[in-house]
Amino acid sequence: MPVKIVTDSAADLPAEQAAAHDIRVVPLTIRFGDDEYVDGVDLTPEAFYAKMAELDVLPATAAPSPGAFEAAFREAGADGDPVVCINLSSALSATMQSAQTAAKAIGDDLDVTVLDSRSITAGLGMQLLAAAEIAEQGGSVADITALVEDLSGRTHVFGALDTLENLKKGGRIGGAQAMLGSILSIKPIIDISSGEVEEAAKQRTRKKSMTWLRDKVLETPGVERVAVCHGCSPDVEELRQLLLPHFSEEQLTTWTIGPVIGAHGGPRMIGLVWQAPK
């Protein structure tokens, strides 16, 4: 029986890519004041960033209900197949807790395993694609669990932000709290590699932030794939060009950061995700 993969929308997997690998995505909810939108259903990344630019209110996110996860688990395991649910970092969201509640409610009806990616956006997405490949090759739940536990410790996520206001309001600022007192011209860079938000660096310009990101990934020899992540940022190609002397086009992928992470990272967020070699 092939293992079925379930996740949440913080993975920022395009719908066609998720469908191609039979990955079921349970969406989080985005709120602008009293207006509520289902990620990827009512709100595209482009529409989200446009709305964030238009409105004074900062967006908020809400985890899926246990019922939404239970429905996804029952659909995925309808033929008796085991289910593995891989979620965004439990330190940043109640999403994994919701999935665990759903798994407990199902009880012995299905074999459901819930895993913490300790990551977000492409960091979670890259783990999902690797897990799906194992499942497609006939791997077991134990194989996928071991893979995710290994990759979660080798996945690096760094983001350059234009503002810390979204993180501050959303309560996810974590170890970057000390950066709040910085002068306005400082561009903060955060490290989410552990699954929590930590301060990584402060740069004075957007260009210097991009150069810092490039230099950071080059500190790790043997990196095979790098994801360039951006919140519909108009200058994402500049970061790609900084990387192309060091990585081929095939080694670079570009991920659009969706509303879930964008709500906390803010406008013009840009970053890099990579997996360190063993």
Buried (B, 14 or more C-beta within 10 A) or exposed (E): EEBBBBBBBBBBBEEEBBEEBEBBBBBBBBBBEEEEBBBBEBBBBEEBBEBBEEEEEBBBBBBBBBEBBBBBBBEBBEEEBBBBBBBBBBBBBBBBBBBBBBBEBBEEEBBBBBBBBBBBBBBBBBBBBBBBEBBEEEBBBEBBBEBBEBBBEBBBBBBBBBBBBBBBBBEBBBBBEEBEEEEEEBBBBBBBBBBBBBBBBBBEEBBBBBBBBBEBBEEEEEBEBBBBBBBBBEEBEEBBEBBEEEBEEEBBBEBBBBBBBBBBBBBBBBBBBBBBEE
